[in-house]
Each structure stands twice: as C-alpha cells, then as structure tokens.
Amino acid sequence: MKKTIRNIVKNALFKDYSITLIFSGVNAVLGFLMFKLVFHEFGEDGFFRFSILKRYIGFVLPIVILGLGVSLPKSISKNLQDDAGHKSFLLSAMFWSCVLPLVALGIFALIPETISQLFWNAHSEMDVSLSLAFFLYLLSLVMSAMNYGFYRGKSAFTLANFIEFINLSLIPIACIFLFSNLVDAMLAVAGALLIFNIILFVKIVDFNSFSKPSFRASSKELLAFGLPRLPGDIAYYFLMAAPAFVALKFYSLELSGIVSFGISLLAITQIILQPIGVISLSRAVDLIHSENKQQLINETWGTLKIMMGISILMLVVEIVFVDLFIELYFDKSFLKYTFIFRYMLLAVPALTLFYSLRGVLDAFYHKPVMGNIATGASIFFILSSVVIYFLGYSITATVIAYVVSLYILGGLCFIYTLKAFKK
C-alpha cells in the first residue's frame, strides 16, 4: 500500500492531479461564493431561479455536446505529436457541438412563451428573458467545453484549468457584481463567455489549413466514439438535474431551489474527486495504448483507496457542520431545510466511486458502459419519484430515493471496473 502511494506521488499523474485539484478547489469555493452573492444581490426568488437554471444547464449541456467532451481529449491523447491533427479535431468538435444549441435557440425564438412555461411553470417577461439567457449561456459553455477539452487532450492541464477558471468563476462573478438583476447578469455572463471563447478558438485553429477530407475524417472519429455515449451522458446528467425538476413539478419552486442547492453542496466533494476523472481518462488511454495494464490497475486501486478515505472524512465533517454552514451562508430561516442537505450529503462515497472510476471505464470500453450504468440509476430514480408522489410521501422520500440511485451508479462503476481489470 505504502509503495503504491509513493509511486503515485512520484509519477506525472500526481503532478497533474495536484494542479487540477488546486484549480478545482478555487472554482468550487468561488462557485459557492457565487451562490451567496446571487442570494445577497437578487434575493430568495433570484437564488431559487439561479439554482434551478444551473441544474438545467448541467443536464442539457452534455446532451448538446454529443459526447465530444470525452471523444475530443481521447482522440488528441492518442497522438500527442500531431499538432495539425489536434486543431482539425477541435474544429470538427466545435462545429458539431454548436449545432444543437443554435437549433434550440432558433426554436426558442419561435415559441418563447411555451419554452418559458416548460422551464419555470410561468411565462412572464422575466421568465422569457431568463430563458433566453439560458440558451445563450448554454452556447457559451459548449464553446468553453471544447476549448477546455482541446488542452486537456494535449495534457496541458495548467492551461486547461486556467481557461476553465475564467469561464466558470472569473467572468460569472464579475458580471453578477456589475448588474442589478439576475436576467441582465446572466445575459452579460453569456455574452462575455461567447466573446472570450470565440477569440480563444480562432487563436487556436488554423483556418487556412482547413480541408474537407480532414474535417470529414476527424468528424467521423469523434462522432463514432461520442454519439454512442450520448444516451449515457443524457442519463447521467439527467440524474444530476432530475431532483430539481421533480421538486418543481411535484412540489414547489422553493423546494426545487433548495434541492438544486443541495446537489450543488456535493460540489464540495468534487473539489477532491472531479480532477481524478479529468486526468484518469488521458492517463488510462496512455497506459492501455502502451500495454501497461498492471500499472493502471495499481494506480487505480491505490488512488481509489486514498479517495475513499478522504471522502468519508469529508462526509463526517460536512454532516456535523452543515447547520453552521447554512446559517452563515444564508440565514436562520434556511435551517428548516438542513435535513434535505444532510440526506443528500450521504451520497459522497457513491460519488467517490463514480468520479474515481469513470475515466478508466471510458478508456477500457469502446461500448458506452457508463451510459448503461447511468441509465439504470436514472430509471430507478424516476420510477421511485413517481411512486413516492402518488403515494403522498414528502420531498424527504424523494431525496432518499435520489441518494440510493447515486449508490447504484457508484456500485455499478466498481463492478464494471473489476470486470475490465480481469479481462
């Protein structure tokens, strides 16, 4: 065990993980400050709407990306010396990932009130404007994800993380400070992100070397890997957004906002865990390509043991101090919801399994195994939520069903990893 840990610390994985961990920690802390700032600047209604909007983005973004968030860095990682090929991959990925957001924006322009009713159960002028902000924000995040994926695939993690810091923290917080209402702030965020990512994209890509054959070839490779994973991406990110949607439709806007923030509380866990998923895909592809499977097995299990220990410690600390956190973060009126937050935090070990193993599974399996896992967990949650609602149980039962679904997700990841390593 000690030897495995020493090997992990010495190799490139630990260096990349440490850099990504620092940036992820900063983004997570600033993300929570952003929620606090929204609550302070725009009141409870603005906070609830912002929380729900973030959940909607978390669900829709992976759908419109078409699985390219994984296939782009994976394709680049396979041949790190082919710089021209990398730029061709980015150009193709950016084109295909922007198609659906632009189509969705066009549909919204035709039926804005209908879309707003679907999103907010209302279609006032503010609801329509906030829905417009959603679609522009979505497009900007798609571009951001492709630029980030390009540098991630090249293993330029410092630059990739700095770009993500600008997109996820710096620009949004600046815009929320500068504008007096939620709608204007979100429109400004979307506009600033679009400008930044268009400039970055143009700076990376060499349009003079564009050719239809290379575009077709790179598109074919990216979509061949990404599209089969799309159902799984839909299932997983639906799982991360579904509690908010269920709470909005079955209970109230207020409870939906609280549940959405409860999911965001799990971002504290992601400070430690998400960098593993970011790095492990590129690392696993490299080790599998070099036929060094045993080293991958040793690194995976060694890292998982460390992460599980850290996550259990985090779980204890979060549950003990959640009351104090909520009182300091909001005010005493929110303490009535701490039971929801405590239940949701019980999912921390399950997310540890998921974030630690998903990159390895994506590297091992050409078939969308992660998609099947996420689909199963999502079906369980939806069926459970419908039964709970018609039986007349409270939001508490729905939250518990959600936690169980995350344990199904993490448990199946562990089982499929065992199968992969035994092949």
C-alpha positions as CSV (number, residue, x, y, z in Angstrom):
1,M,0.0,0.0,0.0
2,K,2.8,2.5,1.0
3,K,4.8,1.6,-2.1
4,T,1.8,2.2,-4.3
5,I,1.1,5.5,-2.7
6,R,4.8,6.5,-3.2
7,N,4.7,5.6,-6.9
8,I,1.5,7.6,-7.4
9,V,3.1,10.7,-5.7
10,K,6.2,10.4,-7.9
11,N,4.6,10.0,-11.3
12,A,3.1,12.5,-13.7
13,L,-0.4,11.6,-12.5
14,F,0.1,13.2,-9.1
15,K,1.6,16.4,-10.6
16,D,-1.4,16.8,-13.0
17,Y,-3.8,15.9,-10.3
18,S,-2.3,18.4,-7.9
19,I,-2.6,21.3,-10.4
20,T,-6.1,20.3,-11.3
21,L,-7.0,19.9,-7.6
22,I,-5.9,23.5,-6.8
23,F,-7.9,25.0,-9.7
24,S,-10.9,22.8,-8.9
25,G,-10.8,23.9,-5.3
26,V,-10.7,27.5,-6.2
27,N,-13.6,27.1,-8.7
28,A,-15.7,25.2,-6.1
29,V,-15.1,27.8,-3.4
30,L,-15.8,30.7,-5.8
31,G,-18.9,28.7,-7.0
32,F,-20.3,28.8,-3.5
33,L,-19.5,32.4,-3.1
34,M,-21.4,33.0,-6.4
35,F,-24.5,31.4,-4.9
36,K,-24.1,33.6,-1.8
37,L,-23.6,36.6,-4.0
38,V,-26.7,35.8,-6.0
39,F,-28.7,35.4,-2.8
40,H,-27.5,38.7,-1.5
41,E,-27.9,40.7,-4.7
42,F,-31.1,39.2,-6.1
43,G,-33.0,37.8,-3.1
44,E,-34.6,34.4,-2.4
45,D,-36.5,34.3,-5.7
46,G,-33.4,35.1,-7.7
47,F,-31.4,32.5,-5.8
48,F,-34.0,29.8,-6.4
49,R,-34.1,30.6,-10.1
50,F,-30.4,30.7,-10.4
51,S,-30.1,27.3,-8.7
52,I,-32.6,25.8,-11.0
53,L,-31.0,27.3,-14.1
54,K,-27.7,25.8,-13.1
55,R,-29.3,22.4,-12.8
56,Y,-30.9,22.7,-16.2
57,I,-27.6,23.7,-17.7
58,G,-26.0,20.7,-16.0
59,F,-28.5,18.4,-17.7
60,V,-28.7,20.0,-21.2
61,L,-25.0,20.8,-21.8
62,P,-23.8,17.2,-22.1
63,I,-26.7,16.4,-24.5
64,V,-25.8,19.1,-27.0
65,I,-22.1,18.3,-26.8
66,L,-22.9,14.9,-28.4
67,G,-20.3,13.0,-26.3
68,L,-17.5,15.2,-27.7
69,G,-16.4,16.2,-24.2
70,V,-14.9,12.8,-23.9
71,S,-14.1,11.9,-27.5
72,L,-12.1,15.1,-28.2
73,P,-9.5,14.7,-25.5
74,K,-9.3,11.0,-26.1
75,S,-8.7,11.4,-29.8
76,I,-6.0,14.0,-29.2
77,S,-4.4,11.9,-26.4
78,K,-3.8,9.0,-28.9
79,N,-1.2,11.0,-30.8
80,L,0.2,13.9,-28.9
81,Q,2.7,14.9,-31.6
82,D,0.2,15.6,-34.4
83,D,-0.5,19.3,-33.8
84,A,-2.3,19.8,-37.1
85,G,-4.5,16.9,-36.4
86,H,-5.3,18.2,-33.0
87,K,-6.6,21.5,-34.5
88,S,-8.6,19.6,-37.0
89,F,-10.3,17.7,-34.2
90,L,-11.1,20.9,-32.3
91,L,-12.6,22.5,-35.5
92,S,-14.8,19.5,-36.1
93,A,-15.8,19.2,-32.4
94,M,-16.7,22.9,-32.2
95,F,-18.8,22.7,-35.3
96,W,-20.8,19.7,-34.3
97,S,-21.2,20.7,-30.6
98,C,-22.7,24.1,-31.6
99,V,-25.3,22.7,-33.9
100,L,-27.9,21.8,-31.3
101,P,-27.6,24.9,-29.2
102,L,-28.1,27.1,-32.3
103,V,-31.1,25.0,-33.3
104,A,-32.5,25.2,-29.8
105,L,-32.0,29.0,-29.8
106,G,-33.9,29.2,-33.1
107,I,-36.8,27.1,-31.7
108,F,-36.9,29.4,-28.6
109,A,-37.1,32.4,-30.9
110,L,-40.3,30.9,-32.5
111,I,-42.1,29.8,-29.3
112,P,-40.5,31.7,-26.3
113,E,-43.5,31.6,-24.0
114,T,-44.0,27.9,-24.5
115,I,-40.4,27.2,-23.6
116,S,-40.6,29.5,-20.6
117,Q,-43.7,27.7,-19.3
118,L,-41.8,24.4,-19.5
119,F,-38.8,25.8,-17.7
120,W,-40.5,27.9,-15.0
121,N,-44.1,27.0,-14.9
122,A,-44.7,30.6,-15.9
123,H,-44.2,32.8,-19.0
124,S,-43.8,36.4,-17.7
125,E,-41.5,38.8,-19.4
126,M,-38.8,38.0,-16.8
127,D,-39.2,34.2,-17.4
128,V,-38.9,34.6,-21.1
129,S,-35.8,36.8,-20.7
130,L,-34.2,34.3,-18.3
131,S,-34.9,31.5,-20.8
132,L,-33.1,33.5,-23.5
133,A,-30.2,33.9,-21.1
134,F,-30.2,30.1,-20.6
135,F,-29.8,29.3,-24.3
136,L,-27.1,31.9,-24.8
137,Y,-25.3,30.7,-21.7
138,L,-25.6,27.1,-23.0
139,L,-23.9,28.0,-26.3
140,S,-21.1,29.8,-24.5
141,L,-20.5,26.8,-22.2
142,V,-20.4,24.5,-25.2
143,M,-17.6,26.5,-26.7
144,S,-15.8,26.6,-23.4
145,A,-16.0,22.8,-23.0
146,M,-14.4,22.3,-26.5
147,N,-11.6,24.7,-25.8
148,Y,-11.0,23.1,-22.4
149,G,-11.2,19.6,-23.9
150,F,-8.6,20.5,-26.6
151,Y,-5.9,21.4,-23.9
152,R,-7.0,18.6,-21.7
153,G,-6.3,16.1,-24.5
154,K,-2.9,17.6,-25.0
155,S,-2.2,17.1,-21.3
156,A,-1.7,20.8,-20.9
157,F,-3.6,20.7,-17.6
158,T,-2.4,24.1,-16.2
159,L,-3.6,26.0,-19.3
160,A,-6.8,23.9,-19.5
161,N,-7.6,24.6,-15.8
162,F,-6.9,28.3,-16.2
163,I,-9.3,28.5,-19.1
164,E,-11.9,26.7,-17.0
165,F,-11.3,29.1,-14.1
166,I,-12.0,32.1,-16.4
167,N,-15.2,30.5,-17.8
168,L,-16.7,29.1,-14.6
169,S,-15.6,31.6,-12.0
170,L,-14.0,34.9,-13.1
171,I,-16.4,36.0,-15.7
172,P,-19.7,34.9,-14.0
173,I,-18.7,36.5,-10.6
174,A,-17.7,39.8,-12.3
175,C,-21.0,40.0,-14.2
176,I,-23.1,39.3,-11.1
177,F,-21.2,42.1,-9.3
178,L,-21.8,44.5,-12.1
179,F,-25.5,44.0,-12.8
180,S,-28.5,44.7,-10.6
181,N,-30.8,41.9,-11.6
182,L,-30.5,38.2,-12.4
183,V,-31.6,38.4,-16.0
184,D,-29.1,41.1,-17.0
185,A,-26.4,39.4,-15.1
186,M,-26.9,36.1,-16.9
187,L,-27.2,37.7,-20.3
188,A,-23.9,39.5,-19.6
189,V,-22.2,36.2,-18.5
190,A,-23.3,34.5,-21.7
191,G,-22.1,37.4,-23.9
192,A,-18.7,37.7,-22.2
193,L,-18.1,33.9,-22.3
194,L,-19.0,33.8,-26.0
195,I,-16.6,36.6,-26.8
196,F,-13.8,35.1,-24.8
197,N,-14.2,31.6,-26.2
198,I,-14.6,32.7,-29.8
199,I,-11.3,34.6,-29.6
200,L,-9.6,31.6,-28.0
201,F,-10.9,29.2,-30.6
202,V,-9.9,31.5,-33.5
203,K,-6.4,31.8,-32.0
204,I,-6.0,28.0,-31.8
205,V,-7.4,26.9,-35.1
206,D,-5.6,27.5,-38.4
207,F,-8.4,28.0,-40.8
208,N,-6.0,28.3,-43.8
209,S,-5.2,24.7,-43.5
210,F,-8.8,23.6,-43.4
211,S,-9.7,20.8,-45.8
212,K,-12.9,18.8,-46.3
213,P,-11.2,15.4,-46.1
214,S,-9.6,16.2,-42.8
215,F,-12.8,17.6,-41.5
216,R,-14.7,14.5,-42.5
217,A,-12.1,12.2,-41.1
218,S,-11.9,13.9,-37.7
219,S,-15.7,14.3,-37.5
220,K,-16.1,10.6,-38.2
221,E,-13.7,9.6,-35.5
222,L,-15.1,12.0,-32.9
223,L,-18.7,11.2,-33.5
224,A,-18.1,7.4,-33.8
225,F,-16.9,7.5,-30.2
226,G,-19.1,10.3,-28.9
227,L,-22.5,9.5,-30.2
228,P,-22.9,6.0,-28.8
229,R,-22.2,7.6,-25.4
230,L,-24.8,10.3,-25.8
231,P,-27.7,8.2,-24.2
232,G,-25.4,7.6,-21.2
233,D,-24.5,11.2,-20.9
234,I,-28.2,12.1,-21.1
235,A,-29.0,9.6,-18.4
236,Y,-26.1,10.7,-16.0
237,Y,-26.7,14.4,-16.3
238,F,-30.4,13.9,-16.1
239,L,-29.8,12.1,-12.9
240,M,-27.9,15.2,-11.6
241,A,-30.7,17.5,-12.6
242,A,-33.8,15.4,-12.1
243,P,-34.4,16.1,-8.4
244,A,-34.7,19.8,-9.1
245,F,-37.2,19.1,-12.0
246,V,-39.2,16.6,-9.9
247,A,-39.4,19.0,-7.0
248,L,-40.5,21.9,-9.3
249,K,-43.3,19.8,-10.9
250,F,-44.4,17.8,-7.9
251,Y,-43.8,20.2,-5.0
252,S,-42.8,23.9,-5.4
253,L,-40.3,26.4,-6.8
254,E,-38.9,26.9,-3.3
255,L,-38.2,23.2,-2.7
256,S,-36.8,22.9,-6.2
257,G,-34.3,25.7,-5.5
258,I,-33.4,24.0,-2.1
259,V,-32.9,20.6,-3.7
260,S,-30.8,22.2,-6.5
261,F,-28.6,23.9,-4.0
262,G,-28.3,20.5,-2.1
263,I,-26.9,19.0,-5.3
264,S,-24.5,21.9,-5.5
265,L,-23.4,21.2,-2.0
266,L,-22.0,18.0,-3.4
267,A,-19.6,20.2,-5.3
268,I,-17.5,20.3,-2.1
269,T,-16.9,16.6,-2.7
270,Q,-16.0,17.3,-6.3
271,I,-13.1,19.6,-5.2
272,I,-11.2,16.4,-4.4
273,L,-12.9,13.9,-6.7
274,Q,-13.5,15.5,-10.1
275,P,-9.8,16.0,-11.0
276,I,-9.4,12.3,-10.9
277,G,-12.0,11.8,-13.6
278,V,-10.4,14.6,-15.7
279,I,-6.9,13.1,-15.6
280,S,-7.7,9.4,-15.4
281,L,-9.1,9.2,-19.0
282,S,-5.9,10.5,-20.6
283,R,-3.8,8.5,-18.2
284,A,-5.7,5.3,-18.8
285,V,-5.6,5.7,-22.6
286,D,-1.9,6.2,-22.5
287,L,-1.2,3.1,-20.3
288,I,-3.6,0.9,-22.3
289,H,-2.0,2.0,-25.5
290,S,1.4,1.2,-24.1
291,E,0.1,-2.2,-22.9
292,N,0.9,-1.3,-19.3
293,K,-2.3,-2.6,-17.8
294,Q,-0.8,-3.7,-14.4
295,Q,0.4,-0.2,-13.7
296,L,-3.0,1.2,-14.5
297,I,-4.6,-1.4,-12.1
298,N,-2.2,-0.4,-9.3
299,E,-2.7,3.3,-9.8
300,T,-6.5,3.0,-10.0
301,W,-6.9,0.9,-6.8
302,G,-4.2,3.0,-4.9
303,T,-5.9,6.2,-5.8
304,L,-9.4,4.9,-5.0
305,K,-8.3,3.8,-1.5
306,I,-7.0,7.3,-0.8
307,M,-10.1,9.0,-2.3
308,M,-12.5,6.8,-0.3
309,G,-10.7,7.7,2.9
310,I,-10.8,11.4,2.2
311,S,-14.4,11.3,1.1
312,I,-15.6,9.5,4.3
313,L,-13.7,12.1,6.4
314,M,-15.3,14.9,4.3
315,L,-18.8,13.3,4.8
316,V,-18.4,13.3,8.6
317,V,-17.2,17.0,8.6
318,E,-20.0,18.1,6.2
319,I,-22.8,16.5,8.1
320,V,-21.6,17.7,11.5
321,F,-21.1,21.4,10.4
322,V,-23.9,21.7,7.8
323,D,-26.2,23.7,10.2
324,L,-23.4,26.2,10.9
325,F,-22.6,26.4,7.2
326,I,-26.2,27.1,6.2
327,E,-26.8,29.7,8.9
328,L,-23.6,31.6,7.9
329,Y,-24.2,31.2,4.2
330,F,-27.9,32.3,4.3
331,D,-29.8,33.0,7.5
332,K,-31.6,31.0,10.2
333,S,-34.8,30.7,8.1
334,F,-33.0,28.2,5.9
335,L,-32.2,25.9,8.9
336,K,-35.5,24.2,8.3
337,Y,-34.0,22.6,5.2
338,T,-30.9,21.1,6.7
339,F,-32.4,17.7,6.8
340,I,-32.5,17.7,3.0
341,F,-28.9,18.7,2.8
342,R,-27.8,16.0,5.3
343,Y,-29.6,13.3,3.4
344,M,-28.0,14.4,0.1
345,L,-24.5,14.5,1.6
346,L,-24.8,10.8,2.3
347,A,-24.1,10.3,-1.4
348,V,-20.5,11.4,-1.1
349,P,-19.0,7.9,-1.0
350,A,-21.1,6.9,-4.0
351,L,-19.8,9.9,-6.0
352,T,-16.2,9.0,-4.9
353,L,-16.6,5.7,-6.8
354,F,-18.1,7.3,-9.8
355,Y,-15.5,10.1,-10.2
356,S,-12.6,7.9,-9.5
357,L,-13.5,5.2,-12.0
358,R,-15.4,6.8,-14.9
359,G,-12.3,7.8,-16.8
360,V,-10.9,4.3,-16.5
361,L,-14.2,2.8,-17.8
362,D,-14.3,5.2,-20.7
363,A,-10.8,4.2,-21.7
364,F,-11.3,0.5,-21.4
365,Y,-14.7,0.1,-23.1
366,H,-15.5,1.2,-26.6
367,K,-19.1,0.4,-25.9
368,P,-20.9,3.0,-23.8
369,V,-20.8,1.1,-20.5
370,M,-21.0,4.3,-18.4
371,G,-24.2,5.1,-20.3
372,N,-25.8,1.8,-19.3
373,I,-24.9,2.4,-15.7
374,A,-26.3,5.9,-15.6
375,T,-29.4,4.9,-17.4
376,G,-30.1,2.2,-14.8
377,A,-29.7,4.6,-12.0
378,S,-31.8,7.3,-13.7
379,I,-34.7,4.9,-14.3
380,F,-34.6,3.8,-10.7
381,F,-34.9,7.4,-9.5
382,I,-37.7,8.4,-11.9
383,L,-39.8,5.4,-11.1
384,S,-39.2,5.8,-7.4
385,S,-40.1,9.5,-7.6
386,V,-43.4,8.9,-9.4
387,V,-44.4,6.1,-6.9
388,I,-43.5,8.4,-4.0
389,Y,-45.5,11.3,-5.3
390,F,-48.7,9.2,-5.9
391,L,-48.4,7.6,-2.5
392,G,-48.4,11.0,-1.0
393,Y,-45.0,11.0,0.6
394,S,-43.0,14.2,1.2
395,I,-39.9,15.6,-0.5
396,T,-37.8,13.7,2.0
397,A,-38.6,10.3,0.4
398,T,-37.7,11.7,-3.0
399,V,-34.3,12.8,-1.7
400,I,-33.6,9.4,-0.2
401,A,-34.5,7.7,-3.5
402,Y,-32.0,10.1,-5.1
403,V,-29.2,9.1,-2.8
404,V,-30.0,5.4,-3.4
405,S,-29.8,6.0,-7.1
406,L,-26.3,7.5,-6.7
407,Y,-25.2,4.4,-4.8
408,I,-26.5,2.3,-7.7
409,L,-24.4,4.5,-10.0
410,G,-21.2,4.2,-8.0
411,G,-21.6,0.5,-7.2
412,L,-22.1,-0.5,-10.8
413,C,-19.0,1.6,-11.8
414,F,-17.0,-0.5,-9.2
415,I,-18.4,-3.8,-10.6
416,Y,-17.6,-2.9,-14.2
417,T,-14.1,-1.8,-13.3
418,L,-13.5,-5.2,-11.7
419,K,-14.6,-6.9,-14.9
420,A,-12.4,-4.7,-17.0
421,F,-9.3,-5.5,-14.9
422,K,-10.0,-9.2,-15.1
423,K,-10.0,-9.3,-18.9
